[in-house]
């Protein structure tokens, strides 16, 4: 229960940074400008649509396995976009309906519900995978650079960085048989990877909240659907983001740089987000 409690603690902190772009059912933005307002609402291009070179499922599988093996070597394949190839993938979500949002959340919930709910000191499948998904979304948005106007929830992070290497199991390869990649491939021709990572995190938070409410029935369930905004464009490269996340060796100065200066959190919020 302790692991789930911490996951719930970050919900209110991450939610504002995830509510960006256009509301469900709205027409996409016509501007290709991106911004991050002072209140934490990010605007992003929602009209540009890119497609990757089409490949058969077997070719994609072989390519992905090869790329996964190269994450720790000198290969240039170091971003989710390169490590999670998908036939007909869009770089920007062209439109998001209410039914499509619900379908994604149901798939995420179903995947998490399929995991063993038994926790031991060594492993806790449901909490471990939920936490990893939230961590991936958090690391994605935490690289926002206000000076460059880059980063944020763009589906891009350097998977070779020590702080991100632990994300490979749940994000790409599969942890306890579940991965964001396997779910994303079902929607990649309709939803950008940048949007999908946010949606997966929202699904994980809904899932953990349901477990919490079972323990404390007087608490309310949560839903992010009303405030969800689509239109995040997946960044194919983000070399500039290296070493942007807080370095433990730098202690409070790096916490201030990332969480307070870049993201606009308070010290209390930063402490809660880090657990």
Long-range contacts (C-beta under 8 A, 24 or more apart in sequence): 1-215, 3-119, 3-124, 3-127, 3-128, 3-131, 4-127, 4-130, 4-208, 4-211, 4-212, 5-212, 6-131, 6-275, 7-127, 7-130, 7-131, 7-134, 7-204, 7-205, 7-208, 8-205, 8-208, 8-209, 8-212, 9-272, 9-275, 10-134, 10-138, 10-272, 10-273, 10-275, 11-205, 11-209, 11-222, 13-265, 13-269, 13-272, 13-273, 14-134, 14-137, 14-138, 14-141, 14-201, 14-205, 14-273, 15-205, 15-224, 15-227, 16-40, 16-41, 17-42, 17-141, 17-152, 17-153, 17-263, 18-137, 18-141, 18-153, 18-198, 18-201, 18-202, 18-224, 18-228, 19-224, 19-227, 19-228, 19-229, 20-44, 20-152, 20-153, 20-229, 20-231, 20-232, 21-46, 21-195, 21-229, 21-230, 21-231, 21-232, 22-46, 22-96, 22-229, 22-230, 22-231, 23-228, 23-229, 24-96, 24-97, 24-98, 24-101, 24-225, 24-228, 24-230, 25-96, 25-97, 25-98, 27-95, 28-92, 28-93, 28-94, 28-95, 28-231, 29-231, 34-149, 34-233, 35-149, 36-144, 36-146, 36-149, 36-152, 38-264, 40-263, 40-264, 42-152, 42-153, 42-232, 44-92, 44-154, 44-231, 44-232, 44-233, 45-92, 45-231, 45-233, 46-92, 46-93, 46-94, 46-230, 46-231, 46-233, 47-92, 47-94, 48-91, 48-92, 48-233, 49-90, 49-91, 49-92, 49-94, 50-89, 50-90, 50-91, 50-92, 51-88, 51-89, 51-90, 52-85, 52-86, 52-87, 52-88, 52-89, 54-87, 54-88, 55-85, 55-87, 56-87, 57-87, 60-85, 60-86, 60-87, 64-172, 64-181, 68-168, 68-172, 68-173, 71-159, 71-160, 71-165, 71-168, 72-160, 72-165, 78-158, 78-159, 78-160, 79-156, 79-157, 79-158, 79-159, 79-235, 79-236, 79-237, 79-238, 80-155, 80-156, 80-157, 80-159, 80-171, 80-172, 80-193, 80-197, 80-234, 81-155, 81-156, 81-193, 81-234, 81-235, 81-236, 81-237, 82-236, 83-159, 83-172, 84-171, 84-172, 84-181, 84-184, 84-193, 86-184, 86-185, 86-188, 86-189, 87-188, 87-189, 88-188, 88-189, 89-188, 89-189, 89-192, 89-193, 90-188, 90-189, 90-190, 90-191, 90-192, 91-192, 91-233, 91-234, 91-236, 92-192, 92-231, 92-232, 92-233, 92-234, 93-190, 93-191, 93-192, 93-195, 93-230, 93-231, 93-232, 94-190, 95-230, 96-191, 96-195, 96-228, 96-230, 98-225, 100-187, 100-190, 100-191, 101-199, 101-225, 101-228, 102-225, 103-187, 104-183, 104-187, 104-191, 104-196, 104-199, 104-200, 104-203, 105-199, 105-202, 105-203, 105-206, 105-225, 107-183, 107-186, 107-203, 108-183, 108-199, 108-200, 108-203, 108-204, 108-207, 109-203, 109-206, 109-207, 111-178, 111-182, 111-183, 112-178, 112-203, 112-204, 112-207, 113-207, 114-177, 114-178, 115-176, 115-177, 115-178, 116-176, 125-175, 125-176, 126-207, 126-211, 127-208, 128-170, 128-175, 128-176, 129-170, 129-175, 129-176, 129-178, 129-204, 130-204, 130-207, 130-208, 132-166, 132-167, 132-169, 132-170, 132-171, 132-175, 133-170, 133-171, 133-180, 133-200, 133-201, 133-203, 133-204, 134-201, 134-204, 134-205, 135-166, 135-167, 136-167, 136-170, 136-171, 136-180, 136-197, 136-200, 136-201, 137-197, 137-198, 137-200, 137-201, 138-201, 138-273, 139-163, 139-164, 139-167, 139-245, 140-194, 140-197, 141-263, 142-244, 142-245, 142-246, 142-258, 142-259, 142-262, 142-263, 143-238, 143-241, 143-244, 143-245, 144-262, 144-263, 145-240, 145-241, 145-244, 145-262, 146-261, 146-262, 148-240, 150-235, 150-238, 150-240, 150-241, 151-238, 151-240, 151-241, 151-244, 153-194, 153-197, 153-198, 153-232, 154-194, 154-232, 154-233, 154-234, 154-235, 154-238, 155-192, 155-193, 155-194, 155-195, 155-196, 155-197, 155-232, 155-234, 155-235, 156-194, 156-234, 156-235, 156-236, 156-237, 156-238, 156-241, 157-238, 157-241, 158-238, 158-239, 158-241, 158-242, 161-242, 161-243, 161-245, 163-245, 191-230, 192-232, 192-233, 192-234, 193-234, 194-232, 194-233, 194-234, 194-235, 195-230, 195-231, 195-232, 198-228, 198-232, 199-228, 202-228
